[in-house]
Amino acid sequence: ITDIGKIFQQGIGVILTHTFNCKVVHNEIARTCYTGISCGWSWGYRETISRNNLIENNLIHDIGQAVLSDMGGIYLLGVQPGTVIRGNHIYNVRSADYGGWGIYPDQASSHMLIEGNWVHDIQGSPFRIHFGKELIVRDNVFARSKEEGLIGIGKVEEHIAANISGNILIGPATGVFEGGYAGDVSKAFRSDANLIWFPDVKTPFGCSYP
C-alpha cells in the first residue's frame, strides 16, 4: 500500500475503526501523507468493542512526508484489551509540525501489548503516548529520534501509563524518557531491564515539563 494521500491527504494505509479480532500482517505501507496503520477510534476510557486486533510484521516507512501533523507509523486510540502490536519495522516518519511519531498510543490507549518492534530514524519519539494505562511495552528497539526523546508521554495521570521492559534504546535523541504538557514523567512509566546506549555523548536520561 504505497503513494496514497495525493488528493485526500488524510488517507491512511489501513484503518480499523471499532473492530475486533482483525489481523493486519505482512504488509508494506509507504509514502503516505498521514498515518500508516490506525486502530481503535474511541476517545476516553469508556468501554468499546475494539479488542483482540493483531498488527504484526508490517514494514512501514516514509510516513507523513512532512505534509500533516499529529500522526504516526502506527496510531492507536482508546481502550483495546487484547490488541497486540508486534514485530513491525517502522522508520522515516515526518510531520509538518508536531506528532511525527513511530508507535503512537493516543488518548486513553489502554490494555495493549507492544512488543518486538523495530522503530528508528523518526522525527519525533519512536514511541509516544498521549495518555493511557496498562500498556505493556517490551523487547522493542527504539532508536534515533531527530527532535525528541526515545519514549515520550504528553499527559501524566495518577496511574502508571506503561510498563517498559527489556527494550533496546539507542540515541541520539533529546532524552530517554521525555514528558509533555502535564505531569512528572518520572511517574508515568515503570521501567526495568532496558539497555540504553547513546553514541559519543553523556546519556540525557530525561526531562519533564510541568
C-alpha positions in Angstrom: 0.0 0.0 0.0 2.0 2.9 -1.3 1.8 6.5 -2.5 -1.5 7.4 -1.0 -2.9 10.8 0.0 -2.3 12.5 -3.2 -5.8 14.0 -3.3 -7.2 13.2 0.2 -4.1 13.8 2.3 -5.7 12.4 5.5 -5.9 8.9 3.8 -4.5 6.1 6.0 -2.8 2.9 4.7 -5.0 0.6 6.9 -7.6 1.8 9.3 -9.6 -0.3 11.8 -12.4 1.7 13.5 -14.4 -0.1 16.2 -13.3 -3.6 15.2 -12.3 -6.8 16.9 -10.4 -10.0 16.0 -8.8 -8.4 13.0 -5.3 -9.2 11.7 -3.1 -6.7 9.8 0.0 -8.7 8.9 2.9 -8.8 6.4 2.1 -5.5 4.6 4.4 -2.9 3.3 2.9 0.6 3.8 5.0 3.5 2.4 4.9 7.1 1.2 1.7 8.3 2.9 0.8 11.8 3.8 -0.7 10.7 7.1 -0.7 7.6 9.4 0.4 4.2 8.2 -1.9 1.9 10.3 -4.6 3.2 12.6 -6.6 1.1 15.1 -9.3 1.9 17.7 -11.1 5.3 17.4 -12.8 5.8 20.7 -11.7 8.8 22.9 -11.5 8.4 26.7 -11.6 5.4 29.0 -15.1 4.1 28.2 -15.6 0.5 27.2 -15.5 -0.2 23.4 -15.8 -3.1 21.1 -12.3 -2.6 19.9 -10.3 -5.6 21.1 -8.1 -8.5 20.2 -6.7 -7.0 17.0 -3.3 -8.0 15.8 -0.9 -5.7 13.9 2.2 -7.8 13.2 5.2 -8.0 10.9 4.4 -4.9 8.8 7.1 -2.7 7.1 6.0 0.9 7.5 8.2 3.7 6.1 8.3 7.1 4.6 5.1 8.0 6.5 3.8 11.6 6.7 6.4 13.1 4.4 6.0 16.4 6.4 2.5 17.1 5.0 0.2 16.8 8.1 0.7 16.7 11.9 -0.4 14.5 14.8 0.2 11.2 13.2 2.5 8.2 13.3 3.6 4.9 11.7 1.1 3.0 13.9 -1.6 5.1 15.6 -3.8 3.7 18.4 -6.7 5.2 20.2 -8.8 4.2 23.1 -9.3 1.1 25.3 -8.4 -2.0 23.3 -8.0 -5.1 25.6 -6.1 -7.9 23.9 -4.8 -5.8 21.0 -1.2 -6.7 20.0 1.4 -4.7 18.0 4.3 -7.0 17.3 7.3 -7.3 15.0 6.7 -4.2 12.9 9.6 -2.3 11.3 8.9 1.5 11.2 11.2 4.2 10.0 11.3 7.7 8.5 8.2 9.3 9.9 7.9 13.1 9.4 5.2 15.5 10.3 4.5 19.1 9.1 4.8 20.4 12.7 4.3 18.0 15.6 3.5 14.3 16.0 5.8 12.6 13.6 6.0 9.5 15.9 6.7 5.8 15.4 4.1 4.0 17.5 1.6 6.5 18.9 -0.9 5.4 21.5 -3.1 8.5 21.6 -5.8 9.5 24.1 -6.7 6.7 26.7 -5.0 3.9 24.8 -5.1 1.0 27.3 -4.6 -2.7 27.8 -2.4 -3.4 24.7 0.8 -5.4 24.2 3.5 -3.7 22.2 6.5 -6.0 21.7 9.3 -6.9 19.3 9.0 -3.8 17.1 12.0 -2.1 15.4 11.3 1.7 15.2 14.1 4.1 14.2 15.1 7.3 12.5 11.9 9.1 13.5 11.3 12.9 13.5 9.7 12.7 17.0 9.7 9.9 19.5 9.9 6.3 18.3 7.3 5.5 21.0 5.0 8.3 22.2 1.9 8.1 24.4 -0.6 10.9 24.7 -2.1 9.4 27.9 -3.3 5.9 28.7 -2.9 3.0 31.2 -1.8 -0.6 31.4 0.3 -0.8 28.3 3.0 -3.4 28.2 6.0 -2.3 26.1 8.7 -4.9 25.9 11.5 -6.3 23.8 11.4 -3.4 21.2 14.2 -1.5 19.6 13.6 2.3 19.7 16.4 4.3 18.1 17.5 7.7 16.8 14.9 10.4 17.3 15.7 13.6 15.4 13.8 16.0 17.7 12.5 14.3 20.9 13.2 11.6 23.5 13.1 7.9 22.6 10.0 7.3 24.8 7.6 10.2 25.4 4.3 11.0 27.1 2.1 14.0 26.7 0.0 13.9 29.9 0.9 12.1 33.1 -2.0 10.9 35.1 -2.2 9.4 38.6 -1.7 5.8 37.4 1.2 4.2 35.5 0.7 4.6 31.8 3.1 1.8 30.7 5.4 -0.9 31.8 8.6 -0.5 29.8 10.9 -3.6 30.0 13.6 -5.4 28.0 13.8 -2.7 25.3 16.9 -1.5 23.5 17.0 2.3 23.5 19.6 3.9 21.2 20.4 7.6 20.7 20.9 10.2 19.6 17.8 11.8 21.0 17.0 14.7 23.3 16.4 12.2 26.2 15.4 8.7 27.0 12.1 9.3 28.8 10.5 12.7 27.9 7.5 14.5 29.3 5.0 16.7 27.6 2.5 19.3 28.7 1.3 18.0 32.1 2.8 16.0 34.9 6.1 14.5 36.1 7.5 12.0 33.5 9.2 10.0 36.3 5.7 8.9 37.5 4.5 7.8 34.1 6.4 4.6 33.5 7.6 1.5 35.3 10.9 0.8 33.7 13.1 -2.3 34.1 15.9 -4.2 32.3 16.2 -1.8 29.4 19.5 -1.4 27.6 20.3 2.2 26.9 23.2 3.5 24.6 23.9 6.9 23.3 26.9 7.4 21.0 29.7 9.8 21.9 27.7 11.8 24.4 26.6 11.6 28.1 23.2 10.0 28.1 20.4 12.6 28.8 18.1 10.4 30.9 15.0 12.5 30.6 13.2 15.7 31.2 9.8 16.8 32.5 7.7 19.8 31.5 5.0 20.5 34.2 
